[in-house]
Amino acid sequence: ETSVEMRIAVTDTIGIVPFVDAGTVSTKSFPDFSGMKVGAGVGVRYLTPFGPLRVDAAVPLNRGPGDPHFGIYAGIGQAF
């Protein structure tokens, strides 16, 4: 799994985060990267005293049969 994101402050408490994520899963000792999945999206961050509130929307860049067309994710705290 790998991720790249750019955190852009809009105000002292609000930020925008464009990102690209990629990853694969394997039962082998060394993964076969032919099944690599890649997605991209944008998120909004609202900074609070206990950590950022996060809402992200993303789309797969190489969607396969049965994969969703988009995803929406919400969370509290830093992603990493």
WOLINHU-V610358 format. One record per backbone hydrogen bond with DSSP energy under -1.0 kcal/mol. CO is the residue of the C=O (numbers start at 1). NH is the residue of the N-H. If there is no record, write none. Layout:
# WOLINHU-V610358
co nh
CO NH
CO NH
This chain:
# WOLINHU-V610358
co nh
2 22
4 20
8 16
13 47
14 10
14 11
15 45
16 8
17 43
18 6
19 41
20 4
21 39
22 2
23 37
32 35
33 36
37 23
38 61
39 21
40 59
41 19
42 57
43 17
44 55
45 15
46 53
48 51
52 77
53 46
54 75
55 44
56 73
57 42
58 71
59 40
64 67
71 58
73 56
75 54
